[in-house]
Amino acid sequence: MDAQGTLTPAGKLRLALDLFESGVALMRQNLRRERPSASESEIEAALVAWLRTRPGAEHGDAVGRLRPVREAGN
């Protein structure tokens, strides 16, 4: 925060990233509740699918050209 108590650009970015991480954690919990017998890899696959197809953000949250998403480990 700056001297006036407002968030700096770095603080705003940190807050946005923290909120994103919290949302992912909540969705992971939700998926575990919905699928109690699912393996960790199945939960992770469902989470990745949700991140890629969220209603209203099918092509991401930002304006710009689309870029392919690389799979983990590639």
Biopython code that builds the backbone (N, CA, C, O; Angstrom):
import numpy as np
from Bio.PDB.StructureBuilder import StructureBuilder

atoms = [
    (1, "MET", "N", (0.839, -1.182, 0.000)),
    (1, "MET", "CA", (0.000, 0.000, 0.000)),
    (1, "MET", "C", (0.881, 1.239, 0.000)),
    (1, "MET", "O", (2.013, 1.228, 0.483)),
    (2, "ASP", "N", (0.330, 2.294, -0.551)),
    (2, "ASP", "CA", (1.088, 3.542, -0.528)),
    (2, "ASP", "C", (0.730, 4.333, 0.733)),
    (2, "ASP", "O", (-0.003, 3.843, 1.592)),
    (3, "ALA", "N", (1.245, 5.545, 0.839)),
    (3, "ALA", "CA", (1.054, 6.364, 2.043)),
    (3, "ALA", "C", (-0.415, 6.694, 2.305)),
    (3, "ALA", "O", (-0.799, 6.909, 3.455)),
    (4, "GLN", "N", (-1.248, 6.737, 1.254)),
    (4, "GLN", "CA", (-2.670, 7.047, 1.429)),
    (4, "GLN", "C", (-3.505, 5.805, 1.751)),
    (4, "GLN", "O", (-4.718, 5.902, 1.936)),
    (5, "GLY", "N", (-2.863, 4.654, 1.816)),
    (5, "GLY", "CA", (-3.589, 3.432, 2.138)),
    (5, "GLY", "C", (-4.220, 2.756, 0.937)),
    (5, "GLY", "O", (-5.008, 1.824, 1.101)),
    (6, "THR", "N", (-3.892, 3.204, -0.267)),
    (6, "THR", "CA", (-4.422, 2.555, -1.465)),
    (6, "THR", "C", (-3.424, 1.518, -1.959)),
    (6, "THR", "O", (-2.223, 1.614, -1.705)),
    (7, "LEU", "N", (-3.938, 0.544, -2.658)),
    (7, "LEU", "CA", (-3.070, -0.514, -3.167)),
    (7, "LEU", "C", (-2.187, -0.003, -4.294)),
    (7, "LEU", "O", (-2.638, 0.728, -5.176)),
    (8, "THR", "N", (-0.955, -0.387, -4.251)),
    (8, "THR", "CA", (-0.030, -0.094, -5.343)),
    (8, "THR", "C", (-0.337, -1.059, -6.489)),
    (8, "THR", "O", (-1.039, -2.048, -6.279)),
    (9, "PRO", "N", (0.167, -0.796, -7.683)),
    (9, "PRO", "CA", (-0.030, -1.762, -8.772)),
    (9, "PRO", "C", (0.449, -3.166, -8.391)),
    (9, "PRO", "O", (-0.215, -4.151, -8.714)),
    (10, "ALA", "N", (1.578, -3.268, -7.717)),
    (10, "ALA", "CA", (2.072, -4.578, -7.289)),
    (10, "ALA", "C", (1.118, -5.216, -6.275)),
    (10, "ALA", "O", (0.892, -6.425, -6.302)),
    (11, "GLY", "N", (0.565, -4.402, -5.391)),
    (11, "GLY", "CA", (-0.394, -4.902, -4.411)),
    (11, "GLY", "C", (-1.675, -5.388, -5.065)),
    (11, "GLY", "O", (-2.252, -6.391, -4.646)),
    (12, "LYS", "N", (-2.121, -4.673, -6.096)),
    (12, "LYS", "CA", (-3.321, -5.090, -6.831)),
    (12, "LYS", "C", (-3.091, -6.422, -7.536)),
    (12, "LYS", "O", (-3.968, -7.286, -7.543)),
    (13, "LEU", "N", (-1.919, -6.583, -8.125)),
    (13, "LEU", "CA", (-1.601, -7.842, -8.793)),
    (13, "LEU", "C", (-1.548, -8.980, -7.784)),
    (13, "LEU", "O", (-2.088, -10.059, -8.030)),
    (14, "ARG", "N", (-0.891, -8.740, -6.641)),
    (14, "ARG", "CA", (-0.812, -9.774, -5.601)),
    (14, "ARG", "C", (-2.205, -10.167, -5.134)),
    (14, "ARG", "O", (-2.483, -11.352, -4.947)),
    (15, "LEU", "N", (-3.088, -9.184, -4.941)),
    (15, "LEU", "CA", (-4.454, -9.454, -4.515)),
    (15, "LEU", "C", (-5.192, -10.278, -5.565)),
    (15, "LEU", "O", (-5.885, -11.236, -5.224)),
    (16, "ALA", "N", (-5.051, -9.915, -6.837)),
    (16, "ALA", "CA", (-5.703, -10.668, -7.914)),
    (16, "ALA", "C", (-5.213, -12.113, -7.945)),
    (16, "ALA", "O", (-6.010, -13.037, -8.105)),
    (17, "LEU", "N", (-3.914, -12.308, -7.793)),
    (17, "LEU", "CA", (-3.369, -13.669, -7.798)),
    (17, "LEU", "C", (-3.835, -14.461, -6.579)),
    (17, "LEU", "O", (-4.128, -15.651, -6.690)),
    (18, "ASP", "N", (-3.907, -13.811, -5.422)),
    (18, "ASP", "CA", (-4.409, -14.480, -4.218)),
    (18, "ASP", "C", (-5.867, -14.888, -4.389)),
    (18, "ASP", "O", (-6.254, -15.988, -3.994)),
    (19, "LEU", "N", (-6.681, -14.005, -4.976)),
    (19, "LEU", "CA", (-8.090, -14.327, -5.208)),
    (19, "LEU", "C", (-8.233, -15.486, -6.185)),
    (19, "LEU", "O", (-9.086, -16.354, -5.999)),
    (20, "PHE", "N", (-7.401, -15.505, -7.228)),
    (20, "PHE", "CA", (-7.431, -16.608, -8.185)),
    (20, "PHE", "C", (-7.097, -17.923, -7.487)),
    (20, "PHE", "O", (-7.792, -18.922, -7.671)),
    (21, "GLU", "N", (-6.034, -17.921, -6.688)),
    (21, "GLU", "CA", (-5.638, -19.134, -5.969)),
    (21, "GLU", "C", (-6.737, -19.601, -5.021)),
    (21, "GLU", "O", (-6.969, -20.802, -4.882)),
    (22, "SER", "N", (-7.410, -18.662, -4.373)),
    (22, "SER", "CA", (-8.512, -19.018, -3.478)),
    (22, "SER", "C", (-9.665, -19.639, -4.256)),
    (22, "SER", "O", (-10.264, -20.617, -3.810)),
    (23, "GLY", "N", (-9.975, -19.073, -5.417)),
    (23, "GLY", "CA", (-11.039, -19.623, -6.257)),
    (23, "GLY", "C", (-10.731, -21.032, -6.726)),
    (23, "GLY", "O", (-11.611, -21.893, -6.743)),
    (24, "VAL", "N", (-9.486, -21.270, -7.106)),
    (24, "VAL", "CA", (-9.073, -22.610, -7.536)),
    (24, "VAL", "C", (-9.195, -23.593, -6.369)),
    (24, "VAL", "O", (-9.678, -24.711, -6.545)),
    (25, "ALA", "N", (-8.762, -23.179, -5.192)),
    (25, "ALA", "CA", (-8.852, -24.053, -4.017)),
    (25, "ALA", "C", (-10.308, -24.378, -3.684)),
    (25, "ALA", "O", (-10.628, -25.516, -3.341)),
    (26, "LEU", "N", (-11.186, -23.387, -3.783)),
    (26, "LEU", "CA", (-12.610, -23.624, -3.522)),
    (26, "LEU", "C", (-13.211, -24.576, -4.549)),
    (26, "LEU", "O", (-13.992, -25.458, -4.194)),
    (27, "MET", "N", (-12.853, -24.403, -5.814)),
    (27, "MET", "CA", (-13.380, -25.295, -6.842)),
    (27, "MET", "C", (-12.856, -26.708, -6.651)),
    (27, "MET", "O", (-13.593, -27.672, -6.855)),
    (28, "ARG", "N", (-11.596, -26.844, -6.263)),
    (28, "ARG", "CA", (-11.031, -28.177, -6.004)),
    (28, "ARG", "C", (-11.812, -28.858, -4.873)),
    (28, "ARG", "O", (-12.127, -30.044, -4.968)),
    (29, "GLN", "N", (-12.125, -28.116, -3.810)),
    (29, "GLN", "CA", (-12.936, -28.657, -2.710)),
    (29, "GLN", "C", (-14.310, -29.078, -3.205)),
    (29, "GLN", "O", (-14.803, -30.149, -2.851)),
    (30, "ASN", "N", (-14.922, -28.241, -4.019)),
    (30, "ASN", "CA", (-16.241, -28.534, -4.562)),
    (30, "ASN", "C", (-16.210, -29.818, -5.387)),
    (30, "ASN", "O", (-17.098, -30.662, -5.261)),
    (31, "LEU", "N", (-15.194, -29.965, -6.225)),
    (31, "LEU", "CA", (-15.076, -31.171, -7.045)),
    (31, "LEU", "C", (-14.890, -32.411, -6.173)),
    (31, "LEU", "O", (-15.437, -33.469, -6.481)),
    (32, "ARG", "N", (-14.135, -32.293, -5.103)),
    (32, "ARG", "CA", (-13.945, -33.436, -4.189)),
    (32, "ARG", "C", (-15.256, -33.824, -3.513)),
    (32, "ARG", "O", (-15.534, -35.007, -3.319)),
    (33, "ARG", "N", (-16.061, -32.820, -3.156)),
    (33, "ARG", "CA", (-17.370, -33.111, -2.550)),
    (33, "ARG", "C", (-18.294, -33.788, -3.550)),
    (33, "ARG", "O", (-19.008, -34.732, -3.212)),
    (34, "GLU", "N", (-18.272, -33.290, -4.804)),
    (34, "GLU", "CA", (-19.137, -33.863, -5.837)),
    (34, "GLU", "C", (-18.703, -35.268, -6.247)),
    (34, "GLU", "O", (-19.534, -36.082, -6.652)),
    (35, "ARG", "N", (-17.403, -35.555, -6.143)),
    (35, "ARG", "CA", (-16.841, -36.826, -6.625)),
    (35, "ARG", "C", (-15.968, -37.453, -5.539)),
    (35, "ARG", "O", (-14.745, -37.492, -5.678)),
    (36, "PRO", "N", (-16.577, -37.940, -4.469)),
    (36, "PRO", "CA", (-15.782, -38.437, -3.343)),
    (36, "PRO", "C", (-14.872, -39.621, -3.681)),
    (36, "PRO", "O", (-13.864, -39.827, -3.005)),
    (37, "SER", "N", (-15.203, -40.392, -4.697)),
    (37, "SER", "CA", (-14.364, -41.550, -5.035)),
    (37, "SER", "C", (-13.339, -41.239, -6.127)),
    (37, "SER", "O", (-12.591, -42.127, -6.536)),
    (38, "ALA", "N", (-13.294, -40.005, -6.601)),
    (38, "ALA", "CA", (-12.357, -39.633, -7.673)),
    (38, "ALA", "C", (-10.930, -39.587, -7.144)),
    (38, "ALA", "O", (-10.681, -39.201, -6.002)),
    (39, "SER", "N", (-10.001, -39.990, -8.004)),
    (39, "SER", "CA", (-8.580, -39.916, -7.641)),
    (39, "SER", "C", (-8.107, -38.468, -7.737)),
    (39, "SER", "O", (-8.793, -37.605, -8.285)),
    (40, "GLU", "N", (-6.924, -38.229, -7.193)),
    (40, "GLU", "CA", (-6.362, -36.874, -7.248)),
    (40, "GLU", "C", (-6.157, -36.430, -8.692)),
    (40, "GLU", "O", (-6.378, -35.264, -9.020)),
    (41, "SER", "N", (-5.737, -37.352, -9.558)),
    (41, "SER", "CA", (-5.527, -36.988, -10.965)),
    (41, "SER", "C", (-6.857, -36.697, -11.665)),
    (41, "SER", "O", (-6.911, -35.845, -12.551)),
    (42, "GLU", "N", (-7.924, -37.390, -11.280)),
    (42, "GLU", "CA", (-9.245, -37.104, -11.851)),
    (42, "GLU", "C", (-9.744, -35.733, -11.402)),
    (42, "GLU", "O", (-10.323, -34.988, -12.191)),
    (43, "ILE", "N", (-9.518, -35.407, -10.143)),
    (43, "ILE", "CA", (-9.905, -34.083, -9.635)),
    (43, "ILE", "C", (-9.120, -33.004, -10.367)),
    (43, "ILE", "O", (-9.685, -31.990, -10.775)),
    (44, "GLU", "N", (-7.825, -33.220, -10.533)),
    (44, "GLU", "CA", (-6.986, -32.240, -11.224)),
    (44, "GLU", "C", (-7.438, -32.061, -12.671)),
    (44, "GLU", "O", (-7.464, -30.937, -13.173)),
    (45, "ALA", "N", (-7.792, -33.151, -13.346)),
    (45, "ALA", "CA", (-8.273, -33.070, -14.731)),
    (45, "ALA", "C", (-9.589, -32.293, -14.797)),
    (45, "ALA", "O", (-9.790, -31.485, -15.704)),
    (46, "ALA", "N", (-10.476, -32.537, -13.845)),
    (46, "ALA", "CA", (-11.747, -31.807, -13.807)),
    (46, "ALA", "C", (-11.514, -30.328, -13.523)),
    (46, "ALA", "O", (-12.200, -29.470, -14.079)),
    (47, "LEU", "N", (-10.560, -30.035, -12.669)),
    (47, "LEU", "CA", (-10.235, -28.646, -12.351)),
    (47, "LEU", "C", (-9.677, -27.929, -13.578)),
    (47, "LEU", "O", (-10.069, -26.799, -13.867)),
    (48, "VAL", "N", (-8.779, -28.571, -14.289)),
    (48, "VAL", "CA", (-8.216, -27.978, -15.510)),
    (48, "VAL", "C", (-9.319, -27.755, -16.537)),
    (48, "VAL", "O", (-9.354, -26.714, -17.193)),
    (49, "ALA", "N", (-10.219, -28.722, -16.682)),
    (49, "ALA", "CA", (-11.331, -28.568, -17.625)),
    (49, "ALA", "C", (-12.199, -27.377, -17.233)),
    (49, "ALA", "O", (-12.621, -26.608, -18.097)),
    (50, "TRP", "N", (-12.465, -27.219, -15.945)),
    (50, "TRP", "CA", (-13.263, -26.086, -15.480)),
    (50, "TRP", "C", (-12.551, -24.771, -15.771)),
    (50, "TRP", "O", (-13.174, -23.816, -16.235)),
    (51, "LEU", "N", (-11.252, -24.717, -15.501)),
    (51, "LEU", "CA", (-10.497, -23.488, -15.758)),
    (51, "LEU", "C", (-10.530, -23.109, -17.236)),
    (51, "LEU", "O", (-10.530, -21.925, -17.574)),
    (52, "ARG", "N", (-10.559, -24.091, -18.101)),
    (52, "ARG", "CA", (-10.535, -23.820, -19.543)),
    (52, "ARG", "C", (-11.901, -23.502, -20.128)),
    (52, "ARG", "O", (-11.981, -22.945, -21.223)),
    (53, "THR", "N", (-12.980, -23.841, -19.424)),
    (53, "THR", "CA", (-14.316, -23.672, -20.003)),
    (53, "THR", "C", (-15.267, -22.890, -19.114)),
    (53, "THR", "O", (-16.483, -23.032, -19.245)),
    (54, "ARG", "N", (-14.749, -22.077, -18.221)),
    (54, "ARG", "CA", (-15.633, -21.323, -17.329)),
    (54, "ARG", "C", (-16.627, -20.486, -18.130)),
    (54, "ARG", "O", (-16.224, -19.783, -19.057)),
    (55, "PRO", "N", (-17.904, -20.544, -17.799)),
    (55, "PRO", "CA", (-18.890, -19.730, -18.515)),
    (55, "PRO", "C", (-18.530, -18.249, -18.435)),
    (55, "PRO", "O", (-18.262, -17.718, -17.358)),
    (56, "GLY", "N", (-18.529, -17.603, -19.583)),
    (56, "GLY", "CA", (-18.188, -16.190, -19.642)),
    (56, "GLY", "C", (-16.716, -15.932, -19.842)),
    (56, "GLY", "O", (-16.313, -14.792, -20.073)),
    (57, "ALA", "N", (-15.905, -16.968, -19.759)),
    (57, "ALA", "CA", (-14.461, -16.787, -19.933)),
    (57, "ALA", "C", (-13.880, -17.923, -20.781)),
    (57, "ALA", "O", (-12.768, -18.392, -20.542)),
    (58, "GLU", "N", (-14.650, -18.344, -21.759)),
    (58, "GLU", "CA", (-14.225, -19.465, -22.594)),
    (58, "GLU", "C", (-12.891, -19.201, -23.278)),
    (58, "GLU", "O", (-12.129, -20.129, -23.550)),
    (59, "HIS", "N", (-12.616, -17.945, -23.552)),
    (59, "HIS", "CA", (-11.371, -17.580, -24.230)),
    (59, "HIS", "C", (-10.445, -16.793, -23.305)),
    (59, "HIS", "O", (-9.560, -16.077, -23.773)),
    (60, "GLY", "N", (-10.644, -16.922, -22.014)),
    (60, "GLY", "CA", (-9.819, -16.210, -21.047)),
    (60, "GLY", "C", (-10.513, -14.962, -20.547)),
    (60, "GLY", "O", (-11.614, -14.626, -20.984)),
    (61, "ASP", "N", (-9.863, -14.286, -19.634)),
    (61, "ASP", "CA", (-10.450, -13.110, -19.002)),
    (61, "ASP", "C", (-9.973, -11.797, -19.588)),
    (61, "ASP", "O", (-10.503, -10.739, -19.250)),
    (62, "ALA", "N", (-8.990, -11.850, -20.453)),
    (62, "ALA", "CA", (-8.396, -10.618, -20.960)),
    (62, "ALA", "C", (-8.704, -10.420, -22.439)),
    (62, "ALA", "O", (-8.966, -11.372, -23.175)),
    (63, "VAL", "N", (-8.666, -9.179, -22.844)),
    (63, "VAL", "CA", (-8.826, -8.843, -24.244)),
    (63, "VAL", "C", (-7.513, -9.163, -24.946)),
    (63, "VAL", "O", (-6.439, -8.968, -24.378)),
    (64, "GLY", "N", (-7.595, -9.643, -26.150)),
    (64, "GLY", "CA", (-6.375, -9.931, -26.904)),
    (64, "GLY", "C", (-6.559, -11.150, -27.771)),
    (64, "GLY", "O", (-7.642, -11.732, -27.837)),
    (65, "ARG", "N", (-5.497, -11.524, -28.430)),
    (65, "ARG", "CA", (-5.594, -12.675, -29.320)),
    (65, "ARG", "C", (-5.453, -13.970, -28.527)),
    (65, "ARG", "O", (-4.798, -14.015, -27.486)),
    (66, "LEU", "N", (-6.077, -15.004, -29.040)),
    (66, "LEU", "CA", (-6.034, -16.301, -28.385)),
    (66, "LEU", "C", (-4.686, -16.965, -28.616)),
    (66, "LEU", "O", (-4.104, -16.854, -29.694)),
    (67, "ARG", "N", (-4.201, -17.650, -27.603)),
    (67, "ARG", "CA", (-2.963, -18.420, -27.712)),
    (67, "ARG", "C", (-3.234, -19.813, -27.177)),
    (67, "ARG", "O", (-3.983, -19.968, -26.213)),
    (68, "PRO", "N", (-2.644, -20.819, -27.779)),
    (68, "PRO", "CA", (-2.875, -22.183, -27.283)),
    (68, "PRO", "C", (-2.303, -22.357, -25.877)),
    (68, "PRO", "O", (-1.281, -21.766, -25.527)),
    (69, "VAL", "N", (-2.977, -23.173, -25.088)),
    (69, "VAL", "CA", (-2.525, -23.467, -23.732)),
    (69, "VAL", "C", (-1.719, -24.752, -23.779)),
    (69, "VAL", "O", (-2.169, -25.758, -24.328)),
    (70, "ARG", "N", (-0.532, -24.717, -23.206)),
    (70, "ARG", "CA", (0.308, -25.915, -23.164)),
    (70, "ARG", "C", (-0.118, -26.812, -22.015)),
    (70, "ARG", "O", (-0.472, -26.335, -20.937)),
    (71, "GLU", "N", (-0.079, -28.103, -22.254)),
    (71, "GLU", "CA", (-0.364, -29.076, -21.205)),
    (71, "GLU", "C", (0.773, -29.060, -20.191)),
    (71, "GLU", "O", (1.908, -28.726, -20.531)),
    (72, "ALA", "N", (0.472, -29.417, -18.962)),
    (72, "ALA", "CA", (1.504, -29.487, -17.925)),
    (72, "ALA", "C", (2.568, -30.492, -18.340)),
    (72, "ALA", "O", (2.254, -31.581, -18.822)),
    (73, "GLY", "N", (3.812, -30.124, -18.153)),
    (73, "GLY", "CA", (4.914, -31.008, -18.494)),
    (73, "GLY", "C", (5.396, -30.866, -19.918)),
    (73, "GLY", "O", (6.355, -31.532, -20.308)),
    (74, "ASN", "N", (4.758, -30.016, -20.710)),
    (74, "ASN", "CA", (5.183, -29.808, -22.109)),
    (74, "ASN", "C", (5.921, -28.514, -22.252)),
    (74, "ASN", "O", (6.355, -28.168, -23.350)),
]
sb = StructureBuilder()
sb.init_structure("model")
sb.init_model(0)
sb.init_chain("A")
sb.init_seg("    ")
for serial, (resi, resn, name, xyz) in enumerate(atoms, 1):
    if name == "N":
        sb.init_residue(resn, " ", resi, " ")
    sb.init_atom(name, np.array(xyz, "f"), 0.0, 1.0, " ", f" {name:<3s}", serial, name[0])
structure = sb.get_structure()
